[in-house]
Amino acid sequence: MVITWYGQSCFKIQSGETVLFADPFDKEIGLTPPRGQANIITISHQHHDHNNSEPLTGEPLIIDGPGEYEFKGVNIKGVFSYHDSEEGKKNGTSTIYIIEMEGIKICHLGDLGQKKLTEEQQEEIDGVDILMVPIGGTWTIDGEEAAEIINQIEPRIVIPMHYKIPGLTIKIDGVEPFLKEMGVSKKEAVDKLTIKKKDLPQEDTEVVVMKI
């Protein structure tokens, strides 16, 4: 499996010939929107920095809400969540996706704004291997809240997302406050994460910082 980050909350997850894109964004945020062929697109919520499926080619299955899905050997579960800490009163709702490919369980938290997961959400996410977590604050949880969520989930690998990078016009925090909360010194960012189930960390949670 190969995971590539495009910035904001957008990832490409590829297993063999099967390609899934999560939360593709539009050019209004200052970054280059993802392009390429997709089999599956997951959309956490209908904001322009998360739902731009138009540049992606093929005839993808587009998933944009809670439920259970299976396509091309990929199992996906969408779980309801809030986009803010006031039960959706400010920013509405979002969807958490649990994606199973190659025996690896990936969780994309979308624009999670809840400071803590509910028991039901925790049960759905239980046993996740790779967690993609927003850390930028303002529109989502911040670095400190993300660290607490990670302690709830205890994944093998954590990939931060939805934070300030060069070019991004949205005003949110950078990655540093999150790394400090996690007790991680400066991390060298990687272009891609290539991972097999047998290579997953078995002891401590590993933080992987990616670059676009």
N, C-alpha and C positions, 0 to 999 in steps of 0.2 A: 504494500500500500504506500502511495506517495501523497503527502499533504502539502499543498502550496497555499500561501496567504497572499491576498491581493490588497490588504489594507481594510480598515474598518472591521466588519464582521464577516467578510467574504473569504471563503476557503474553497479550493478545489480538492476533492478527495478522489483519487483514482485507484481502482483495483483492476488490473488487467486492462480490458477494453471498456470497462464501465466507469463513467465519470459522473460525479455528483458535485454540483455547485451549491454552496450555502450562502444565502443573503447577498446576492449581487447588487452593487450600488450603481448610481448614475454619476455622470461627470460633474454635476453641480457641487460635489463635495471636494473637488480639486484633485482627485486621483483619477487614474485611467481605469475605466470600467473593464471588467473581465470579458474576454472573448474566447470563442472556441466551441467545440461540440459538447453537448451535455445530454446525458440520459435522464438525470434527475436534477431538479432544482428545489431546494427547500427555502421557504420565505417565512421568517419569524413574525413579521408584521408589515403592514402596508405603508411604510415610510420610504421615501425615494432613495435613501441610503441603504436599503435592504431588499428592494423588490424589483430591481431592473433586470428582468429576464430577456428583454428584447435582443440584446447583442449576441446571446447564446444561440447556437444553431442546433440542428437536429430536430427531433420531435420529442422533447423531454417531458417526462411526467412532472408537473408542477404541484408541489405540496405546500399549502399555505394555511394550515391550521391543525388543531388537535385531531388525533385518530391513529389508526394502525394501517400501515401500508407495506406492500411487498412488491418489488419490481426488479427484474434482472438479478435475482438472488440477493438483493439488498433488503434488509428488514428495517423499517423506520417507524418510530412511534413519536407522535407529537403530543406534548403535554402542555396544558393551559398554564399561563403565568401572567403576572402583572408587570407592566412597563414602568411602574413607579412604586413608591412605598405607601401609597394611599389607596390601594385596591383599585387602581386604574383611573382614579378621578382626574389625574393630571395628564397622563400620557396614554391611557388605554391599556390594552392587553398585548401580550406577545406569546410566542410558542417556543417551548424548549423541544429540541429534537434529539432523540436517541437513535443513533444509526449503527447498525451492525453489518460489518463487512470483514471477510477473512477471519471470522471468529474474534474480531476486535470490536469492542463496544465504545463508540464515540458519543460524547454529549456536547451539543452546541446549545449554549444557554440563551442565545438570541439577545434581545435587549432587556435582560432581566433587571428589574428595578426593585424587587423585593429584597429586604435586608437579610431575610432568612428564608430557606425553603420550607414548605409545609411538609408534614409527615407523608402525605400522598405523593408529593413530588420526589421526596427522598426515596420512597419505595420504588418508584419508576426508574430513577437514575441509579439505584443501587448496583454496585459491581462495575461501574464504568471504568474503562481503561484510560481513555484520553478525554480531557475536559477542555473545551474552548470557552473561556470566561471573559465577559466584558469587565474592564477595570478603570475606565476613563472618568467615571462620575458624571454629574450633571444630568445626563439622559439615562444612565444606568447606575448600577452599583459602582462604588469606587474601589481603590486598591485594598483598603482595610476591610471593607465588606466582602470583597472577593476572597480574601484570605480566610475569612470566617466560613464562607460557603464551601471553599475547598476543604476545610476541616470537617464539614458535614459530609462531604462526598467521598473523600480519601481516594482520589484517582491515582493511577500510575504516572501519568504525564499530564501537565497543565500547559496549555497554550493561551497566553493572554491575547485579547483582541479589543477592538473598539477603544483605542487610545490615540493620543496625538502623535502623528508622525509628520515629517516634512511634506508639505503640499496640502495636507488636510486643512480645510477651511473651518471645520467644526471645532469649537472651543471646548476641549476636554483635557484631562490630565495626560501626561506622558506615562511611560512604563516604569519610571524610577520609583515612585511611591509604592507601587505594587511589589516590586522586587525587594524593597526595604522591609515591607510587611512580611514577606515570605522568608526573610533572612538570607536572601541570595545576593551575592556580590555581582558586579557588572557581568552580564551574560553576553557572549558573542552570538549575534543573531545569525540564524541559518537560512539559506535560500529555500530549502525544502526539507521535510521530514520524511525519510524513507524508513518504514517500520514493519516488522513481522511480529506476530503474536509471541513467538519465542524470545524476542529481543526486548519485550516490555520490562521496565524496572520491577524488581521484586521486593525491594525494601522501601526506601524513602521515595516520596513523590518528586519527580523531576520537572523542573520548569524549563520549557523550551520557548525561547524568544525567536520570532521569525521576522524576516525582512521581505519587502516586496520587490 
